[in-house]
Amino acid sequence: MNDKVVSIREGFMPSQAIQEPVASVIHFLESLLDRARNGDLVAVAAVYQHRDGAISDYNVGGVSCALVGGLECRRARMVKELLDLEDLPPRIPQPPEEPA
């Protein structure tokens, strides 16, 4: 299988609409760089989306249970944010459970 998943919602690919640098992304990364230079950051794990929709990931500085846990918490918050969007397609209704 050579297909790649680029969206969980048909037609939703914000990166295709963005042609200019994103100021909030630049500010965030510069802030991280400053914190790393100050010695406050000792490990980083990141996932980033390219303009063409491709996804990359990377980690540097080591792996710890805390770092993996932090990633899992971030994933859960992002999933909740997606599910809270109003323009998601309706969920498939589940049949009622039969009485036991």
C-alpha positions as CSV (number, residue, x, y, z in Angstrom):
1,M,0.0,0.0,0.0
2,N,1.5,3.3,-1.1
3,D,-1.3,5.6,0.1
4,K,-0.5,8.2,2.7
5,V,-3.0,9.7,5.1
6,V,-2.9,13.4,5.0
7,S,-6.2,14.3,6.6
8,I,-8.9,12.7,8.7
9,R,-11.4,15.0,7.1
10,E,-11.8,15.2,3.4
11,G,-10.8,18.6,2.1
12,F,-9.1,19.6,5.3
13,M,-5.5,20.5,4.7
14,P,-4.6,23.8,6.2
15,S,-1.1,23.7,5.0
16,Q,-2.1,23.9,1.4
17,A,-3.8,27.3,2.0
18,I,-0.7,28.7,3.7
19,Q,1.8,30.2,1.3
20,E,3.6,32.6,3.7
21,P,5.7,31.9,6.8
22,V,3.5,31.6,9.9
23,A,4.4,34.2,12.5
24,S,3.2,32.1,15.4
25,V,5.3,29.1,14.3
26,I,8.4,31.3,14.0
27,H,7.8,32.9,17.4
28,F,7.3,29.5,19.0
29,L,10.5,28.0,17.5
30,E,12.5,31.1,18.4
31,S,11.2,30.8,22.0
32,L,12.3,27.2,22.1
33,L,15.7,28.1,20.7
34,D,16.2,30.8,23.4
35,R,15.2,28.3,26.1
36,A,17.6,25.7,24.7
37,R,20.5,28.2,24.6
38,N,19.7,29.1,28.2
39,G,20.0,25.4,29.1
40,D,16.3,25.1,30.1
41,L,15.6,22.5,27.4
42,V,17.5,19.3,27.4
43,A,15.4,17.1,25.1
44,V,12.9,17.8,22.4
45,A,10.4,15.7,20.5
46,A,8.5,17.3,17.6
47,V,6.0,16.6,14.9
48,Y,5.7,19.1,12.1
49,Q,3.6,19.5,9.0
50,H,5.1,20.8,5.7
51,R,3.2,23.0,3.3
52,D,2.6,19.9,1.0
53,G,0.8,18.1,3.9
54,A,3.7,15.7,4.6
55,I,4.4,15.1,8.3
56,S,7.9,14.7,9.8
57,D,8.9,13.9,13.3
58,Y,12.1,14.0,15.3
59,N,13.5,13.8,18.7
60,V,16.9,14.8,20.1
61,G,18.5,15.0,23.5
62,G,17.4,11.6,24.7
63,V,14.2,9.7,25.5
64,S,12.5,9.5,28.8
65,C,9.1,8.3,30.2
66,A,8.3,12.0,31.0
67,L,8.9,13.0,27.3
68,V,6.8,10.2,26.0
69,G,4.1,11.0,28.5
70,G,4.2,14.6,27.4
71,L,3.8,13.6,23.8
72,E,0.8,11.5,24.7
73,C,-0.8,14.3,26.6
74,R,-0.3,16.6,23.6
75,R,-1.8,14.0,21.3
76,A,-4.9,13.7,23.4
77,R,-5.4,17.5,23.5
78,M,-5.0,17.7,19.7
79,V,-7.5,14.9,19.2
80,K,-10.0,16.7,21.5
81,E,-9.5,19.9,19.6
82,L,-10.2,18.1,16.3
83,L,-13.3,16.4,17.8
84,D,-14.6,19.8,19.2
85,L,-14.5,21.4,15.7
86,E,-18.0,22.0,14.4
87,D,-17.3,21.1,10.8
88,L,-16.4,17.5,11.5
89,P,-18.7,15.0,9.7
90,P,-21.3,13.5,11.9
91,R,-20.3,10.4,13.8
92,I,-21.8,7.1,12.6
93,P,-24.6,6.3,15.1
94,Q,-24.1,3.0,16.9
95,P,-27.1,0.6,17.2
96,P,-28.6,0.4,20.7
97,E,-27.4,-2.3,22.9
98,E,-29.7,-5.3,23.2
99,P,-30.9,-5.9,26.8
100,A,-29.2,-8.7,28.5
